[in-house]
Amino acid sequence: MKRFGTALAGATILTAVMSAQQPAPAPQLLSPGPAAARFPRNLDEFDQMFNQIKNWGRWGQDDQLGAANLITEAVRRHALSLAKNGITVSLAHPPIKEQAPDNPNPFNHTMNRGLTTDTYSVSYHGYAHSHIDALCHFLYKDQTYNGYARADVLTDKGCARLAVDNLKNGIVTRGVLIDIPRLKNLPWLEPGTPVFIEDIEAWEKQAKVKVGPGDAIFLRTGRWARREKVGPWNVGQNEAGYHASVAPWLKERGVSFLGSDDAQDVTPSLVTGINLPVHTLAIAALGIDILDNQDLETVAQTAARLNRWEFLLMVAPVPVTGGTGFPANALAIF
């Protein structure tokens, strides 16, 4: 692993992982109707959805930004107007240095000789570290967002297209918190609980906010509150999150960035044959960058105190040339 004073090692590029589903223990079904009946139910239906909603070519054949193109100057000006109180809240969870069921690759911090410099190393993709996924991070059928072939994107020196350095100018837009445990008067959602479109829209009605083009939305499942109370668990095998059926809604509303306090997808996914359908649909089909493992507990408390569920969001990932993403400290500013 290369080190540049302070070194950060990215994780391996992920492709949509195909596997059989395992039953989840006692999830909460938030909405009426059996989750297993929701489209897409299997890989064939997933393929139909992918091709129906994909944004390939929407912003040109050479586009590198995907849904971030929806963040116009007008969207940024409106977002800046939301910083009314001057209150800033970090959405980053402190790097976890201890190995745990949800953190097989702990953050490593070592002091160098003389103790006046140090080295960081982290394999940040996964279920522990707050980070952003670049658009080259996920593929479907050996193609990235916008239809680029694997061989034209992935090299041993990094991503030739769709890398995190395309976000060098930073992310400045409206953030919207979607607090489903608060909607349901729960401390958290139990692992394996799916979130559907009607749950999001019920939250919009309660919070008096509507998701629109250019927004970054953040789904609070209460993952970190549950971890603090009952301890870590294997989030990769069992987590609350979006059901794949929300993907057309994401396109319809014009969502630019997708964030959560875990990895977005309900797991098991309830789509037979694919583990991370939301990741795949968001990144590879829609061109939506993802912010995983955000700590949404403090921002949820702040939003509740102010009774404001929208805020100015600012994120400035380090523009690593060819990077598949980067650890991120997103800021919510009220």
Rosetta blueprint (number, residue, H / E / L):
1 M L
2 K L
3 R L
4 F L
5 G L
6 T L
7 A L
8 L L
9 A L
10 G L
11 A L
12 T L
13 I L
14 L L
15 T L
16 A L
17 V L
18 M L
19 S L
20 A L
21 Q L
22 Q L
23 P L
24 A L
25 P L
26 A L
27 P L
28 Q L
29 L L
30 L L
31 S L
32 P L
33 G L
34 P L
35 A H
36 A H
37 A H
38 R L
39 F L
40 P L
41 R L
42 N E
43 L H
44 D H
45 E H
46 F H
47 D H
48 Q H
49 M H
50 F H
51 N H
52 Q H
53 I H
54 K L
55 N L
56 W L
57 G L
58 R L
59 W L
60 G L
61 Q L
62 D L
63 D L
64 Q L
65 L L
66 G H
67 A H
68 A H
69 N H
70 L H
71 I L
72 T L
73 E H
74 A H
75 V H
76 R H
77 R H
78 H H
79 A H
80 L H
81 S L
82 L L
83 A L
84 K L
85 N L
86 G L
87 I L
88 T E
89 V E
90 S E
91 L L
92 A L
93 H L
94 P L
95 P L
96 I L
97 K L
98 E L
99 Q L
100 A E
101 P L
102 D L
103 N E
104 P L
105 N L
106 P L
107 F L
108 N E
109 H E
110 T E
111 M E
112 N L
113 R L
114 G L
115 L L
116 T L
117 T L
118 D E
119 T E
120 Y E
121 S E
122 V L
123 S L
124 Y L
125 H L
126 G L
127 Y L
128 A L
129 H L
130 S L
131 H E
132 I E
133 D E
134 A L
135 L L
136 C L
137 H L
138 F L
139 L L
140 Y E
141 K L
142 D L
143 Q E
144 T L
145 Y H
146 N H
147 G H
148 Y L
149 A E
150 R H
151 A H
152 D H
153 V H
154 L E
155 T E
156 D L
157 K L
158 G E
159 C E
160 A L
161 R L
162 L L
163 A L
164 V H
165 D H
166 N H
167 L H
168 K L
169 N L
170 G L
171 I E
172 V E
173 T E
174 R E
175 G E
176 V E
177 L E
178 I E
179 D E
180 I H
181 P H
182 R H
183 L H
184 K L
185 N L
186 L L
187 P L
188 W L
189 L L
190 E L
191 P L
192 G L
193 T L
194 P E
195 V E
196 F L
197 I H
198 E H
199 D H
200 I H
201 E H
202 A H
203 W H
204 E H
205 K H
206 Q H
207 A H
208 K L
209 V L
210 K L
211 V L
212 G L
213 P L
214 G L
215 D L
216 A E
217 I E
218 F E
219 L E
220 R E
221 T L
222 G L
223 R H
224 W H
225 A H
226 R H
227 R H
228 E H
229 K H
230 V H
231 G L
232 P L
233 W L
234 N L
235 V L
236 G L
237 Q L
238 N L
239 E E
240 A L
241 G E
242 Y E
243 H L
244 A H
245 S H
246 V H
247 A H
248 P H
249 W H
250 L H
251 K H
252 E H
253 R H
254 G L
255 V L
256 S L
257 F E
258 L E
259 G E
260 S E
261 D L
262 D L
263 A L
264 Q L
265 D E
266 V L
267 T E
268 P L
269 S L
270 L L
271 V L
272 T E
273 G L
274 I L
275 N L
276 L L
277 P H
278 V H
279 H H
280 T H
281 L H
282 A H
283 I H
284 A H
285 A H
286 L H
287 G L
288 I L
289 D E
290 I E
291 L E
292 D E
293 N L
294 Q L
295 D L
296 L L
297 E H
298 T H
299 V H
300 A H
301 Q H
302 T H
303 A H
304 A H
305 R H
306 L H
307 N L
308 R L
309 W L
310 E E
311 F E
312 L E
313 L E
314 M E
315 V E
316 A L
317 P L
318 V L
319 P L
320 V L
321 T L
322 G L
323 G L
324 T L
325 G E
326 F E
327 P E
328 A L
329 N L
330 A L
331 L E
332 A E
333 I E
334 F L
